[in-house]
Amino acid sequence: MNKFWTLLFKPRAWIAKLLLVIVVIVFFSLGYVGYLQPIKAFLDSDELAFHVGDIRFSVFLLVKAGLIIIILFWLVGIISELLEDRIRAINGIKTSNRALIIKAIQFVIYFTAILFTLGVLGIDLTALTVFSGAVGIGIGFGLQKIASNFISGIILLFEKSVEEGDLVGLSDGISGFVRGTGARYTLIETFEGHEVMVPNEDFITNRVTNWTFSNSRARIDLNIGVAYGSDLDKVSELIVEAAREHPRCSEAPAAECYLVDFGDSSVNFTLYFWVDDVVEGRIRPKSDVLFAIWRKFAANNIEIPFPQRDLHIKNPEAFK
């Protein structure tokens, strides 16, 4: 059913567009030669008419309105499709910007078409002022979020703070790549392969982390503990060496290792190293460096301890 209405109001196949031209020609031809006049007189009679306030509705007016709306929406659909193809062909505009521009153009075209339809049907817009005002208030409350998301999308368009291809993280824990921005939502593909539609308003009112806003570098932090009695200078040297040997480790800033704490059962170090392109991921280099540290520690007899507790029994005779 949805497909039927889509084809009815917005045909995309050339045969549907050809049918549109034939229907328009036949309709106006029959009206010009006068064959539609008896049908018009019957459908526009008082017996088949009713009034809503000062506005008179008849079966003829409703049929005429239906035909005009269908024909007009067909024409608008064709014009809208042509404009979309022209905008998508412009290489200087990013995909996210094209989507918002297309939505804005569609809104203007359809709004103009509705006003034109009311004018052709002879409906006095001033008579609908009070009714439209009351309806407008109700619609305003109902579409508040939609309007907010649309305006937020325009703000994102001009600020360019979030664009297609960016790696972002939201305050609610959603992280992934921006795959597209529409008039109502921004599509994010998560690392699990899920596609999440996030309202544009969330990018304006909430905290957003954009990993690739000004550059794509990212820092990786590793916490390593070694046993007491280890050569701490050698430990620091091996940790930094493991990071620098990794092909994705950035040379500037260079990898650095710090002694941060004397723990209960270990001496704790923290390694900081950077990757040049966070889009390629951080888990793989982190895992590779940890493997390298493990192998270097094993080769140099450096122990990575686990928590231990010594239990001293003051009265062993009590267990006899």
N, C-alpha and C positions, 0 to 999 in steps of 0.2 A: 504493500500500500504506500509506504513512504517513497519507494522508487517511482511509483506511478505519479505521485504529486510532484516529485522532483522533475521528472520528464515533462510534466504538464506545464509547469511554470518556468522551467529553465532547461530547454532542450539543448543537447550538445551535439547530437548526430546531424549530419547534413540533410538527411531525409526529413528530420523533424523541422529543420529550418525551411526546407522547401515546402513542406506542408503548411507552415505558417504563411508563406507568401500566397499559396493557393487559396487558403481560407480567407485571407484579407481581400484578395481580388474578387472571389465569388461573392463575399458578403456585400462589398460596395457595389458590385455589378447588379445584384438583385435589388439593392436599395435604389440604385439610379434608375432602373427601368420601371420601378413601382410595384414589383411583385411582393415586397415586404409590407406595403401599406395596409392591406386588410388585416394581416397578422398583428401589425403594430396597433391598429385601432381596437382589435379585440382584447389584446393583452393590456392595453392602456385604459380600458373602460373602468368606470367607477365601481362596477361589481367586483373587479379584481384588484382594487386599490385599497389602501389603508393609510392613515395619517399617524405620524409621530410628532406631536406638537404642531408646528406650522409646516412641517415637511411632509409631502405626499409621496408615498411609495406605491408602485404598481408592479405587477408581474413583469410588464415590459421593461420597467426601469431596472428590476433585479436581473433579468436576463441580459439586458444591455450592459449592466455593470459587470456581470460575470464574464461576458465575451470581451469587453474592453480590458478588464483586469488580466485575463489570460493572454490576450494579444500584447498588451503593454508589457507584461512581465516577460513574455518571450523576447520582445524587442530589447528590453532592459538586460535580460540575460545574455543576449548576443553582444550588445554593446559592452557589458561588463567583462565578458570573456575576451573580447578584442583588446580592451584596455589592460586586462591582466597579462595577456601575452606580450603586449608592448612593454609593460613595466618589467616583466621578468627578463626581457631581452636586454635591458639596460645593465651593462656590466659594472657601472660605477656605483650601483646601489647594493648594499648588502642584503642578504636574504631576509634577515629580521626586519630591516627597514621596508623592504618590498611588501611584506605581509601587512604591516600597519598601514602603508599607503593604499594598498588594495582594499582593505577593510573600510578605510575612510571614504574612498571613492564609491564603494558599493553603498555605503550609508547615504551619501549625498544623492546618488542616482535613484535609489528606491524611494527615498523621501520625496524627491521631486516628482517621481512617477505617481505616488499616492496623491499628492496635491493636484497634479494634472488630471488624474482620474476623477477626483471629486469635482473639479471644474467642468469636465466634459459631461458629467452626469447632471449638471445643473444644481448641485447641492450648495446652498448658501453657507459658507463657512462661518459667517457671523452668527447664524442661528444655532451653531453648535458650540458657541463660545463657553456658555455656562457648563454644558455637559462635558466638553473637552477639558475644562478647567478641573472639574471634579475627578474625571478619569485620569487627568495628568498628575494630580497629586497622588492618587493611588498607584499609578504606574511608577511615579518618581520614587516612592518608598520601595516598591517591589524591585525596581531596577537600580537601586542605589549601589549595590555591590558591582553590578555589571558596568555602570558608569565609572565607578572608582577604578575597576580593573582596566577599563579602556584608557582613562586618563593616565593611570600609572604606566601603561604600555607606551603612551606617547612620551612621558617623562624619560623612560628607559631609552626610547629611541633617540632623544636629543642628548641625554647625558652620556650615552654609550658606556654605561657602567657595567652592563651585562649584555654580551653579544653572543651570537652563535659560535659554538666551538669552545667557549670559556669553560673552565673547570671551577665549579662553585660548590659551596657548602652552606646550607641554611641552618638557622637556629634550632630547628626541630630535628636535626640529625640527617636530613636528606642531603646527599652529596652526589655529584655526577657532572656530566657534560651537557651544556645547553645545546639542544638540537633545533630549536626554533622558537620564535616569539610571535604570538598571535595577538588579536585585539583583546582577548579575555585572559589567556594564560600563557605561560612559558613552559615548553616541554623540556624536561630534564631526563636524560638517560643515566640511570644509576650504574654503579660498578657491577651490580648483579644482573644487569640487562633489562631492568624494569624501566618503563617509560612513565614518569610522574608528571601530571599536569598541575603546575603550581600557579595559583592566581598571581597576576602581575602586581597586585597590591602588596603581596608578601615581600617583594623585592624592594619596596619603598618604605614600608613601616617596620620591617624586622631587620635584624642584623644578618648580613650576607657576607660570606668570605669568598672572594674571587681570587683563586690561586694564580690566574693568568691575566690579571687586570693590567699591570704595567710591565711585568716580566714573568717568565715561567720557571724561575729558580725556586727551589724549596729546600729546607733544611731537614735532616734526619737526625734524631737523637737516639743514642743507644746507652743504656745503663749496664755496666759490667762490674761484677764483684770478683775479687781474687782473695786467696787465703792469706792470712797473716804469715809473715816470714818470706813472702815473695819479694823479688827484686822490683820495687815499684817503678824505678826509672826504666827498666827493661819492659815492664808491663805497658807503660805509657807509650814507649817506642813501638812495640808490636801492634798495639791497638791503632795508632795513627798509620802505621805501615799497611795494615789490612785495609783501611779505608782508601788510602792513596792508590793502592794497586787496582782498585775497582775501576773499570773503564768509564763509568758514568759519574765518578766523583769529580766535582768541580775543583779546578786549581785555584780559583779565586772566588769566594773566600776559601782558604785552605782548610783541610781537616784539622781539628784540634781536640786534644784530650785533657780533661781536668780531673784531679783528685777531689772528690766532693764530700766524702764522709768516711769516718772510721766506724763501721757498723758493728753489730753484736758478734757476727761470725765472719765478716768479710771487710776488705778495704774496697770502697766503691769508687768507680770512675764513671765519667760521662763523656761520650764521644759525640762531637758535632761535626757533621760533614754535609756538603750541599750537592744536589744534583741540578744539572743545567735545565732540564725539561721535566717538570712535574707531570706533564700530560702522559709521559711514558710510564709513570707509576713510581711509587716509593717502596712498595713491599718487596719487590725483587732485589733491588740494591741493598736494602736493609738485611734481607735474608742472606745474601751472598757475603756481606761483610761479617755477619755473625758466624757463618761457617768458616771464613778465613781466620777470624780471631780464635775460634775453637781449635783449628789445626795448628796455628802458631803457638798457642798456649801448650798444646800437647807435645809439640816438638821441643819446647823449652822447659818442660816439666813445671809448668805453672798451673796450679790447681784452682778450679772454680768451685768454691765450697758450697755446701748446703747448710741450712740452719741446724745447729746441734745444741744440746743441753747436757751438762754434766750433773749427775744426780749423786749427792753425798748422803749416805745413810749414817746418822749419828748413833743409832742404837740397833746394830745388826742382830743382837741377841733376841730382839722382839719378833723376828721372823722365823726363829727356830721352833 
